[in-house]
Amino acid sequence: MPRPRPRAVSGWPRDLATIARDVGSLLAMEATLMTASVVVPLVFREWHVAAAFFLAGGITAAVGFGARRAFETAPEPRMKHGMIIAAAGWLLVALFGALPFFLAARLTPAAVAMSYVPAGASYAQSSLLYFANPLHAVFESMSGWTGSGLTMAVHEPSLPRGLQWWRSLIQWVGGVGVIVLTVSILARPGSGSYALYRSETREERIHPSIVSTVREVWKIFLGYTVVSICVLFAAILTTEYGSALPLWEAGWQALNHAMTGLSTGGFSVTDNSIATYDSPLIEFVLLPVMTLGAIAFPIHYAVLKDRDIRILRGDLQTRWLLILLAVGAVVLTVQNVSSIPRVPAAFDSTWLGPGAPFDPHAVDASRDSAFQWISALTCTGFQSAPIGRWTDGGKVLLSGAMVLGGAAGSTVGGIKIIRGYVIGRGIRWQFRRVFLPASAVVGTRLNGRRLNREEMEREFSEAAIVTLLWLLILVASSLVLVNLTAPEFGYADALFEVASAQGNVGLSTGITGPTMHPVAEAMFLLNMWIGRLEIIPILVFARSLLYGLDP
């Protein structure tokens, strides 16, 4: 006997109504952020940019609030809905988030755009003009929301302040999660909120209530952001570059870099990212900021609640994160110091000054290696060195860091430390079973949990499947890119760039930019989208488009 068809909502199937309502909620949230952001261009008298934000906010609000109202009686989402909502929601949020870039570029006269170029700059064109190309605008938005940090804005200081703010804001919000923010605003209790929360590749709760959990996450994140702004502001003022800036400009840079550093996004408002400051102090201050973003939020909550820093050592992911940060920095330093005779121009030693007691190139290589390794493993993407000049060995090591990423439940991309650990333990467990009698009861411990044979096999297979899919897409994309990029870039450069996009990092060897092949640019949109949602929701979304939501 055939099953009865589910009742429709406003003439739409119930499944589609649920998805449309909750995706509409995400867009409504985005429209609110756009409208609130109008304040920034108004303060800086960027009238055309303000008009772009008003128009973009209105269009997004019409779609978002319209969908919410039309399907407000739709049933709560289940897990299959949650994954589709996550995939479709992140895609549409990126598409609508491109409107401020695109409209600002189209509405701003060329003469006004030229006025955004800083006085004395070595370039004459504002990067705003690149966003008149809709593909560039969507790329910038997707890179921002997913925390990837790759950019079409060749010279960020030549962007209007309104767009500088929008780039930082979407990375700050996207780092914690679009759905996490929306759930905290909607305050909708029950299994529906949990389905959405899990669909954004999050598992652990701080409180039994999902709404309480996400609100606690935002309290922690906001508190860290305020502290990071203050510390960065003080550090910028101590540099030669920062001491020449007006106080408000130093504060502006501290605000934006704190937001994108803590969210492990990596967008900058200065030319050459963090290399602009050429300051060991700035880089030293950013190390804990980036590391905080790579630690799972439940661990932050536990440390702050119990005021016990030993919790960091007791957590498996955090412990391995700190080990990998230290060991990887040493290994990369050895690699880069040994490469100095082959690529001496890769390590600029002028900051040490004449008469330094140590080999200045070796010191600079050590400094750059430590900062770039931590920037890569935490998926932040702040850049302090010309990585494109490094040898292939250094690029491949950084690519590995970007592929792995930090802790699950944090703001980072990549495969995540817990999956790498589970795969390692799973391989060891499989070998160990070979030497045991058939009647032996096999079990293992994982992050404080005792797992039997079936549970370990399930954990291992899930981690292995996601990792295998992740790596297959990485290899396929790098093969496509190496055939589309300029001849001066080799396979190591292509692998590095794809790992940066798919790992949501933002480091670059120089491939990414407004002159890159449009097919490669469109492919990077897919890489960044996949990297943020860890593949499975994207596959569920694709399957639903082809075959519907029925089993």
Backbone torsions as a table, in degrees:
resi	resn	phi	psi	omega
1	MET	NA	125.0	-177.0
2	PRO	-66.3	146.6	178.2
3	ARG	-72.1	145.1	177.8
4	PRO	-67.5	141.6	178.8
5	ARG	-71.1	138.3	179.6
6	PRO	-63.7	146.2	-179.8
7	ARG	-65.4	149.1	-178.8
8	ALA	-85.4	159.6	174.3
9	VAL	-122.1	117.0	-177.3
10	SER	54.3	36.4	178.1
11	GLY	83.3	-2.3	179.5
12	TRP	-106.0	150.6	172.2
13	PRO	-56.9	148.0	-174.8
14	ARG	-60.4	-38.2	179.3
15	ASP	-61.3	-47.2	-179.6
16	LEU	-66.9	-34.5	178.3
17	ALA	-63.8	-42.7	177.4
18	THR	-60.7	-46.0	-179.5
19	ILE	-65.1	-45.7	-178.2
20	ALA	-63.1	-40.0	-179.7
21	ARG	-63.6	-45.3	-174.9
22	ASP	-77.9	-31.8	171.4
23	VAL	-66.1	-37.9	174.9
24	GLY	-59.9	-35.7	177.4
25	SER	-64.5	-39.4	176.7
26	LEU	-62.4	-43.4	179.3
27	LEU	-68.4	-34.4	176.4
28	ALA	-63.2	-40.8	175.4
29	MET	-60.9	-43.8	-179.5
30	GLU	-64.8	-39.9	178.2
31	ALA	-61.2	-38.3	177.5
32	THR	-63.1	-42.6	178.0
33	LEU	-64.1	-40.6	178.4
34	MET	-62.1	-46.5	-177.1
35	THR	-64.9	-41.8	178.4
36	ALA	-65.2	-32.1	-178.0
37	SER	-71.5	-10.6	177.2
38	VAL	-59.3	-27.5	-179.0
39	VAL	-56.6	-39.0	-175.3
40	VAL	-64.3	-55.0	178.5
41	PRO	-63.4	-29.3	176.6
42	LEU	-66.0	-41.6	179.1
43	VAL	-61.7	-39.2	-178.1
44	PHE	-91.9	9.1	177.0
45	ARG	58.4	39.7	175.8
46	GLU	-97.7	79.0	-168.0
47	TRP	-65.4	-39.0	-178.9
48	HIS	-69.4	-36.1	177.5
49	VAL	-68.6	-39.4	177.2
50	ALA	-60.9	-42.0	178.0
51	ALA	-62.8	-37.9	178.3
52	ALA	-62.8	-41.9	179.0
53	PHE	-67.4	-40.2	176.8
54	PHE	-60.2	-47.2	-178.2
55	LEU	-66.5	-45.0	179.4
56	ALA	-63.0	-42.3	178.2
57	GLY	-63.3	-38.7	179.4
58	GLY	-66.1	-44.5	179.3
59	ILE	-63.1	-46.1	-178.6
60	THR	-66.4	-38.2	178.9
61	ALA	-66.0	-39.7	179.8
62	ALA	-60.1	-43.0	179.7
63	VAL	-72.8	-47.2	-174.8
64	GLY	-67.9	-55.2	-179.7
65	PHE	-67.9	-30.9	177.0
66	GLY	-62.7	-44.2	178.9
67	ALA	-66.8	-39.6	178.7
68	ARG	-61.7	-43.3	-177.1
69	ARG	-72.6	-39.4	-177.5
70	ALA	-65.5	-31.7	-174.1
71	PHE	-121.3	32.4	-176.4
72	GLU	-66.1	-20.5	-180.0
73	THR	-93.7	6.8	179.7
74	ALA	-64.7	151.1	-179.4
75	PRO	-67.2	164.9	179.1
76	GLU	-67.3	148.2	-179.1
77	PRO	-73.3	144.4	168.7
78	ARG	-100.8	-175.4	-172.9
79	MET	-62.4	-39.5	179.7
80	LYS	-63.8	-37.0	175.9
81	HIS	-66.7	-41.6	-176.5
82	GLY	-58.1	-43.3	-179.2
83	MET	-67.1	-39.6	178.6
84	ILE	-68.6	-39.9	177.4
85	ILE	-61.8	-41.2	179.0
86	ALA	-63.0	-48.8	-177.2
87	ALA	-66.0	-50.1	-179.3
88	ALA	-67.5	-37.9	-178.6
89	GLY	-64.8	-46.4	178.7
90	TRP	-64.1	-37.0	178.9
91	LEU	-65.6	-47.0	-178.2
92	LEU	-71.3	-35.1	176.2
93	VAL	-61.4	-39.1	177.2
94	ALA	-67.7	-40.7	-179.6
95	LEU	-65.2	-48.3	179.2
96	PHE	-70.6	-30.1	178.0
97	GLY	-67.0	-15.6	176.8
98	ALA	-77.6	-17.0	-175.2
99	LEU	-59.0	-44.2	178.0
100	PRO	-59.4	-38.2	178.0
101	PHE	-65.6	-50.3	-175.6
102	PHE	-65.8	-47.2	-177.6
103	LEU	-68.4	-37.2	177.9
104	ALA	-63.2	-41.2	179.0
105	ALA	-66.4	-36.9	-178.1
106	ARG	-78.5	-32.9	-175.9
107	LEU	-86.2	-22.7	-175.6
108	THR	-83.7	123.0	176.4
109	PRO	-62.1	153.2	-177.1
110	ALA	-58.2	-39.4	-178.9
111	ALA	-64.8	-39.6	178.3
112	VAL	-67.6	-41.2	178.2
113	ALA	-59.5	-38.4	179.2
114	MET	-63.7	-29.0	-178.3
115	SER	-69.5	-15.2	179.0
116	TYR	-80.7	-13.8	178.4
117	VAL	-70.8	125.4	-177.8
118	PRO	-60.9	147.3	178.4
119	ALA	-61.8	136.1	178.8
120	GLY	80.8	4.6	179.9
121	ALA	-68.0	151.2	-178.5
122	SER	-82.4	0.8	179.3
123	TYR	-123.3	158.6	-173.3
124	ALA	-115.7	-4.5	-175.4
125	GLN	-116.8	136.1	176.9
126	SER	-75.5	139.4	177.1
127	SER	-67.1	-12.0	175.7
128	LEU	-57.0	-36.1	-174.9
129	LEU	-63.6	-25.7	-179.9
130	TYR	-64.4	-28.2	-175.9
131	PHE	-78.5	-1.3	170.5
132	ALA	-66.5	-20.8	172.4
133	ASN	-81.8	117.2	-175.5
134	PRO	-60.2	-31.1	178.9
135	LEU	-65.7	-40.7	177.3
136	HIS	-63.8	-39.9	-179.6
137	ALA	-65.0	-43.2	178.8
138	VAL	-66.6	-39.4	178.2
139	PHE	-58.7	-48.0	-178.6
140	GLU	-61.4	-41.2	-179.9
141	SER	-67.3	-45.9	178.9
142	MET	-62.4	-41.9	178.3
143	SER	-62.3	-38.0	179.2
144	GLY	-69.7	-53.7	-176.5
145	TRP	-62.4	-36.8	-179.0
146	THR	-85.0	-2.3	180.0
147	GLY	71.6	26.0	-176.6
148	SER	-78.8	-44.3	174.0
149	GLY	88.7	-11.4	172.3
150	LEU	-67.3	144.7	-170.1
151	THR	-139.2	150.6	171.0
152	MET	-92.7	-9.4	179.2
153	ALA	-83.4	97.4	-176.1
154	VAL	-61.6	-40.3	-179.8
155	HIS	-125.3	96.3	-176.3
156	GLU	-60.7	-35.3	179.4
157	PRO	-62.9	-17.4	-179.6
158	SER	-87.5	3.6	174.2
159	LEU	-84.4	148.3	172.9
160	PRO	-62.6	152.9	-176.3
161	ARG	-59.9	-33.7	-180.0
162	GLY	-60.3	-40.6	179.1
163	LEU	-78.3	-31.7	172.6
164	GLN	-59.0	-43.7	178.7
165	TRP	-64.5	-43.7	-177.9
166	TRP	-62.6	-40.2	178.4
167	ARG	-61.6	-43.2	-179.8
168	SER	-70.8	-39.7	-177.7
169	LEU	-64.4	-44.8	-177.2
170	ILE	-69.2	-29.0	173.8
171	GLN	-71.5	-38.8	-179.6
172	TRP	-64.2	-46.2	178.2
173	VAL	-70.4	-44.3	-177.8
174	GLY	-65.1	-27.9	179.1
175	GLY	-61.9	-44.6	177.0
176	VAL	-75.8	-38.0	177.6
177	GLY	129.1	129.0	178.7
178	VAL	-60.0	-43.9	-177.8
179	ILE	-69.3	-37.4	177.8
180	VAL	-59.6	-43.6	177.9
181	LEU	-64.0	-44.5	-177.3
182	THR	-64.1	-41.9	178.5
183	VAL	-61.6	-40.1	-179.4
184	SER	-66.6	-31.5	179.1
185	ILE	-77.8	-44.0	-177.8
186	LEU	-69.0	-29.6	-179.4
187	ALA	51.5	45.2	-178.7
188	ARG	-96.7	110.0	-176.9
189	PRO	-75.6	169.8	172.6
190	GLY	103.4	-174.9	-173.8
191	SER	-67.5	-25.7	179.8
192	GLY	-62.1	-43.4	178.1
193	SER	-65.3	-36.0	179.7
194	TYR	-68.0	-38.2	178.0
195	ALA	-61.5	-42.1	178.2
196	LEU	-68.1	-41.4	-179.6
197	TYR	-60.3	-46.6	-179.7
198	ARG	-68.8	-30.9	-177.7
199	SER	-65.1	-20.9	179.2
200	GLU	-92.0	30.3	176.5
201	THR	59.7	40.6	176.2
202	ARG	-123.2	144.2	-176.8
203	GLU	-125.8	-53.0	-170.2
204	GLU	-75.4	141.0	175.6
205	ARG	-104.4	151.3	170.5
206	ILE	-87.0	-40.7	176.0
207	HIS	-121.6	161.1	175.3
208	PRO	-57.9	-33.6	179.0
209	SER	-83.5	130.8	178.2
210	ILE	-64.9	-41.3	-180.0
211	VAL	-61.3	-43.4	177.5
212	SER	-64.7	-37.1	179.5
213	THR	-61.8	-50.8	-175.8
214	VAL	-69.2	-31.4	176.8
215	ARG	-69.6	-36.1	176.2
216	GLU	-65.6	-39.2	176.6
217	VAL	-57.7	-45.4	-178.0
218	TRP	-69.5	-32.7	175.8
219	LYS	-63.4	-45.0	179.0
220	ILE	-62.6	-46.7	-176.7
221	PHE	-63.7	-42.4	179.6
222	LEU	-65.7	-41.7	178.6
223	GLY	-62.5	-44.8	177.0
224	TYR	-61.7	-36.9	-178.6
225	THR	-64.2	-44.1	-179.8
226	VAL	-61.7	-45.2	179.4
227	VAL	-63.2	-42.8	-179.2
228	SER	-63.0	-39.8	178.2
229	ILE	-60.6	-46.3	-177.5
230	CYS	-64.1	-44.2	-178.5
231	VAL	-66.7	-43.3	179.7
232	LEU	-65.8	-38.4	179.1
233	PHE	-59.8	-46.2	179.2
234	ALA	-64.5	-39.4	-178.9
235	ALA	-67.8	-40.5	-179.7
236	ILE	-62.1	-39.5	-178.3
237	LEU	-66.4	-21.9	-179.6
238	THR	-82.3	-13.5	-178.1
239	THR	-84.2	158.0	177.3
240	GLU	-62.3	-40.4	178.2
241	TYR	-64.8	-46.4	-175.7
242	GLY	-71.7	-31.0	-178.4
243	SER	-66.9	-20.6	178.5
244	ALA	-88.3	-4.6	-178.2
245	LEU	-88.2	149.0	167.9
246	PRO	-61.3	153.0	-177.7
247	LEU	-57.6	-39.7	-177.7
248	TRP	-66.7	-34.3	178.7
249	GLU	-69.0	-41.5	176.1
250	ALA	-62.0	-39.9	177.0
251	GLY	-65.8	-37.1	178.4
252	TRP	-63.3	-44.7	178.6
253	GLN	-66.0	-39.9	178.3
254	ALA	-63.3	-42.3	179.4
255	LEU	-60.3	-51.0	-176.1
256	ASN	-68.0	-42.4	-178.7
257	HIS	-72.0	-31.1	175.0
258	ALA	-66.5	-42.4	-179.9
259	MET	-63.9	-45.7	-176.1
260	THR	-82.0	-22.1	176.5
261	GLY	-76.2	-46.1	-179.3
262	LEU	-68.0	-33.0	178.3
263	SER	-83.3	4.6	-177.3
264	THR	49.5	45.4	178.8
265	GLY	-98.6	-51.6	172.1
266	GLY	95.9	-1.9	173.5
267	PHE	-60.9	147.2	-179.2
268	SER	-127.3	162.7	174.8
269	VAL	-113.7	10.4	178.0
270	THR	-119.9	155.3	173.4
271	ASP	-65.0	144.0	176.3
272	ASN	63.9	24.1	176.4
273	SER	54.0	-135.4	-175.7
274	ILE	-73.3	-18.1	177.4
275	ALA	-62.1	-19.5	178.1
276	THR	-56.7	-39.5	-176.3
277	TYR	-76.5	-29.1	-176.4
278	ASP	47.5	48.6	-173.2
279	SER	-129.8	117.8	174.1
280	PRO	-59.7	-31.2	-179.5
281	LEU	-65.9	-45.4	178.5
282	ILE	-60.0	-44.8	-179.7
283	GLU	-64.4	-39.8	179.2
284	PHE	-64.0	-41.2	179.5
285	VAL	-66.1	-35.1	-178.3
286	LEU	-74.2	-21.8	-177.7
287	LEU	-58.4	-51.2	177.3
288	PRO	-68.0	-29.8	177.6
289	VAL	-62.9	-47.7	179.3
290	MET	-65.7	-39.2	-178.8
291	THR	-66.4	-38.9	177.5
292	LEU	-57.8	-39.5	-179.2
293	GLY	-68.0	-19.4	-177.1
294	ALA	-95.9	1.5	177.9
295	ILE	-99.7	139.0	-176.4
296	ALA	-60.6	141.3	-177.5
297	PHE	-61.1	-38.6	177.1
298	PRO	-58.9	-31.1	178.6
299	ILE	-71.8	-41.0	174.3
300	HIS	-56.4	-46.3	-177.8
301	TYR	-61.5	-44.4	-178.3
302	ALA	-64.3	-41.8	179.8
303	VAL	-64.7	-44.9	-178.7
304	LEU	-69.6	-37.1	-178.4
305	LYS	-70.3	-46.2	-176.2
306	ASP	-92.3	-9.3	-178.3
307	ARG	52.6	46.6	-177.1
308	ASP	-132.3	103.5	-176.5
309	ILE	-71.3	-13.6	179.1
310	ARG	-66.5	-16.2	177.0
311	ILE	-61.8	-32.2	178.5
312	LEU	-60.5	-42.5	179.5
313	ARG	-71.2	-31.6	-177.6
314	GLY	-75.5	-22.2	179.5
315	ASP	-83.0	130.6	-174.8
316	LEU	-59.6	-49.8	-176.2
317	GLN	-64.4	-43.6	-178.1
318	THR	-66.6	-40.6	179.7
319	ARG	-61.0	-45.5	-179.9
320	TRP	-71.4	-31.8	175.4
321	LEU	-59.7	-48.4	-178.6
322	LEU	-66.1	-38.2	177.3
323	ILE	-63.3	-46.9	-178.5
324	LEU	-66.2	-35.9	177.0
325	LEU	-60.8	-45.0	-177.4
326	ALA	-72.3	-50.0	-176.6
327	VAL	-66.2	-43.8	-179.1
328	GLY	-62.4	-38.5	178.7
329	ALA	-63.1	-39.2	178.9
330	VAL	-66.9	-46.1	-178.8
331	VAL	-62.3	-43.9	179.5
332	LEU	-66.4	-35.3	177.4
333	THR	-62.9	-45.6	178.5
334	VAL	-60.4	-43.3	179.2
335	GLN	-60.3	-47.2	-175.4
336	ASN	-74.3	-36.4	177.8
337	VAL	-64.7	-39.0	179.2
338	SER	-70.0	-19.2	-178.5
339	SER	-91.5	-3.1	-175.1
340	ILE	-56.6	-43.3	179.6
341	PRO	-60.3	-27.9	-178.6
342	ARG	-85.5	-33.4	-177.4
343	VAL	-133.1	65.1	-177.4
344	PRO	-62.4	-27.5	-178.7
345	ALA	-72.7	-11.2	-178.6
346	ALA	-74.3	-17.5	-175.4
347	PHE	-128.3	102.8	-176.1
348	ASP	-82.5	122.2	-173.8
349	SER	-101.8	7.2	-171.7
350	THR	-66.7	-24.3	-175.9
351	TRP	-66.9	-22.3	-179.1
352	LEU	-76.4	-26.4	-178.7
353	GLY	83.7	167.4	-177.9
354	PRO	-70.7	154.0	175.4
355	GLY	76.0	20.6	179.9
356	ALA	-66.2	139.5	-177.0
357	PRO	-74.2	-11.4	-178.7
358	PHE	-118.2	163.9	175.5
359	ASP	-61.9	112.0	-173.6
360	PRO	-63.3	-34.5	179.1
361	HIS	-67.2	-39.5	179.5
362	ALA	-67.4	-39.6	178.0
363	VAL	-64.3	-43.2	-179.6
364	ASP	-66.6	-38.8	177.2
365	ALA	-63.1	-38.9	179.1
366	SER	-66.3	-44.1	179.0
367	ARG	-62.2	-48.3	-179.7
368	ASP	-64.4	-39.5	-177.8
369	SER	-63.7	-45.3	-179.0
370	ALA	-62.9	-46.5	-177.9
371	PHE	-66.8	-45.6	-176.5
372	GLN	-69.1	-33.4	176.9
373	TRP	-64.0	-46.0	-179.7
374	ILE	-67.6	-38.3	176.5
375	SER	-62.4	-37.0	-178.6
376	ALA	-75.3	-48.2	-176.3
377	LEU	-67.2	-33.6	176.7
378	THR	-83.8	-0.6	178.1
379	CYS	61.8	28.9	-179.6
380	THR	-80.3	-51.5	176.4
381	GLY	91.2	6.1	171.6
382	PHE	-64.3	138.3	-174.4
383	GLN	-121.2	127.7	-179.7
384	SER	-119.4	0.9	-174.7
385	ALA	-142.2	154.6	176.0
386	PRO	-78.1	80.6	-173.7
387	ILE	-60.9	-29.0	178.8
388	GLY	-59.5	-22.1	179.6
389	ARG	-89.2	-9.8	-179.2
390	TRP	-68.2	163.7	174.0
391	THR	-73.6	165.6	-179.2
392	ASP	-61.4	-31.8	179.2
393	GLY	-59.7	-45.4	178.7
394	GLY	-65.4	-39.5	179.3
395	LYS	-65.0	-41.2	-178.9
396	VAL	-67.3	-39.7	177.3
397	LEU	-61.2	-45.4	177.6
398	LEU	-64.3	-35.8	177.3
399	SER	-60.2	-41.6	177.7
400	GLY	-61.4	-40.5	178.0
401	ALA	-63.6	-40.8	-178.9
402	MET	-69.6	-32.8	177.4
403	VAL	-66.9	-42.8	-177.1
404	LEU	-73.0	-54.1	-178.8
405	GLY	77.8	-170.7	-177.0
406	GLY	-97.7	-141.6	-172.5
407	ALA	-85.9	140.8	170.2
408	ALA	-63.8	143.4	-177.7
409	GLY	88.9	6.1	176.8
410	SER	-110.4	-157.5	-178.8
411	THR	-95.4	2.6	-168.2
412	VAL	-86.0	166.7	171.9
413	GLY	-102.6	-151.6	179.4
414	GLY	80.2	-177.7	-179.2
415	ILE	-70.7	-31.0	-179.5
416	LYS	92.6	145.8	-177.0
417	ILE	-61.5	-40.3	-175.6
418	ILE	-62.9	-35.4	178.2
419	ARG	-69.8	-42.7	177.0
420	GLY	-60.2	-39.8	179.4
421	TYR	-67.2	-44.3	-179.8
422	VAL	-61.9	-41.6	179.0
423	ILE	-64.1	-43.2	177.7
424	GLY	-61.3	-46.4	178.6
425	ARG	-66.2	-36.0	-179.5
426	GLY	-65.6	-41.2	177.8
427	ILE	-64.1	-44.2	178.3
428	ARG	-62.6	-39.4	-179.1
429	TRP	-65.7	-39.9	179.2
430	GLN	-64.2	-41.4	177.5
431	PHE	-65.8	-39.3	-177.8
432	ARG	-64.0	-35.2	-178.8
433	ARG	-64.2	-27.5	-177.9
434	VAL	-60.6	-33.5	-174.0
435	PHE	-95.6	5.4	179.6
436	LEU	-101.7	150.5	176.3
437	PRO	-65.7	155.4	-176.6
438	ALA	-61.2	-27.4	-177.3
439	SER	-84.5	-3.9	-176.2
440	ALA	-68.6	140.8	174.8
441	VAL	-89.7	112.0	-173.5
442	VAL	-99.0	132.5	175.9
443	GLY	-149.9	170.4	179.1
444	THR	-155.1	163.1	177.8
445	ARG	-106.9	138.9	-179.7
446	LEU	-139.8	110.2	177.3
447	ASN	52.9	44.5	177.4
448	GLY	87.4	-4.5	179.4
449	ARG	-105.0	141.0	174.9
450	ARG	-93.0	119.2	-176.3
451	LEU	-111.5	134.2	173.0
452	ASN	-83.4	-174.8	-174.6
453	ARG	-61.0	-46.6	-177.3
454	GLU	-65.0	-41.1	-179.5
455	GLU	-66.9	-39.1	179.0
456	MET	-66.9	-41.1	178.1
457	GLU	-62.9	-37.9	178.8
458	ARG	-67.1	-45.2	178.2
459	GLU	-61.1	-44.2	-178.0
460	PHE	-65.4	-44.0	-177.7
461	SER	-67.1	-39.8	178.9
462	GLU	-63.4	-45.5	179.2
463	ALA	-64.8	-40.5	-178.1
464	ALA	-67.7	-39.1	-179.3
465	ILE	-64.6	-48.9	-179.7
466	VAL	-62.6	-43.2	-179.2
467	THR	-64.5	-43.3	179.8
468	LEU	-62.2	-45.6	178.3
469	LEU	-61.9	-42.1	-179.8
470	TRP	-59.5	-46.7	-177.5
471	LEU	-70.8	-36.0	177.6
472	LEU	-61.8	-44.1	178.4
473	ILE	-66.1	-38.8	178.3
474	LEU	-60.1	-49.2	-177.7
475	VAL	-66.0	-45.7	-179.6
476	ALA	-60.7	-43.3	-178.9
477	SER	-66.9	-38.3	-179.9
478	SER	-67.7	-33.7	176.5
479	LEU	-67.9	-37.3	175.7
480	VAL	-65.3	-45.9	-174.8
481	LEU	-65.1	-40.5	-176.7
482	VAL	-64.7	-22.5	177.4
483	ASN	-90.2	-7.7	-178.5
484	LEU	-109.6	-12.4	-174.0
485	THR	-95.0	173.3	-177.7
486	ALA	-64.1	151.9	-175.2
487	PRO	-63.8	-20.9	-179.7
488	GLU	-73.6	-10.5	178.0
489	PHE	-99.0	130.1	179.4
490	GLY	-96.9	-171.3	-177.5
491	TYR	-66.2	-35.7	179.0
492	ALA	-60.7	-37.5	177.5
493	ASP	-66.3	-43.6	-179.9
494	ALA	-64.7	-44.1	178.1
495	LEU	-60.8	-43.2	179.5
496	PHE	-60.3	-46.6	-175.3
497	GLU	-66.6	-40.5	178.5
498	VAL	-68.8	-41.2	176.7
499	ALA	-59.6	-36.7	178.7
500	SER	-67.3	-42.5	-180.0
501	ALA	-69.5	-49.8	-175.6
502	GLN	-73.1	-27.8	175.5
503	GLY	-83.7	1.0	-178.9
504	ASN	55.8	51.4	-175.3
505	VAL	-106.9	-69.8	177.8
506	GLY	115.0	-5.0	173.1
507	LEU	-68.5	150.9	-176.1
508	SER	-145.4	145.2	173.5
509	THR	-92.8	-0.9	179.1
510	GLY	115.1	-1.1	-179.4
511	ILE	-73.4	-44.8	-174.7
512	THR	-73.4	131.8	178.5
513	GLY	169.6	174.3	-176.1
514	PRO	-64.7	-13.9	178.8
515	THR	-95.0	0.4	-178.6
516	MET	-69.3	158.7	-178.4
517	HIS	-60.8	133.0	-178.1
518	PRO	-59.9	-30.9	176.9
519	VAL	-66.0	-41.2	177.4
520	ALA	-65.4	-39.4	179.2
521	GLU	-64.6	-43.7	177.6
522	ALA	-65.0	-37.7	177.6
523	MET	-62.4	-39.0	178.8
524	PHE	-63.6	-31.6	174.6
525	LEU	-58.1	-44.3	178.2
526	LEU	-65.6	-43.7	179.4
527	ASN	-59.5	-44.9	-178.7
528	MET	-67.3	-39.8	178.7
529	TRP	-64.2	-46.9	178.4
530	ILE	-62.3	-44.3	-177.9
531	GLY	-61.6	-36.5	-177.6
532	ARG	-71.9	-33.5	-175.4
533	LEU	-107.5	4.5	173.7
534	GLU	60.4	38.6	163.0
535	ILE	75.6	-52.9	-170.6
536	ILE	-58.5	-48.2	177.0
537	PRO	-59.4	-33.7	178.2
538	ILE	-66.0	-41.9	178.7
539	LEU	-66.1	-39.4	176.9
540	VAL	-63.6	-41.1	177.6
541	PHE	-61.7	-46.9	179.2
542	ALA	-63.0	-40.5	179.3
543	ARG	-64.4	-38.6	-180.0
544	SER	-67.4	-33.6	177.1
545	LEU	-66.7	-34.7	-176.8
546	LEU	-84.1	-40.2	-169.7
547	TYR	-125.0	-0.3	-178.4
548	GLY	83.8	-172.6	-174.9
549	LEU	-98.7	-2.2	178.5
550	ASP	-73.6	151.6	-179.9
551	PRO	-58.8	NA	NA
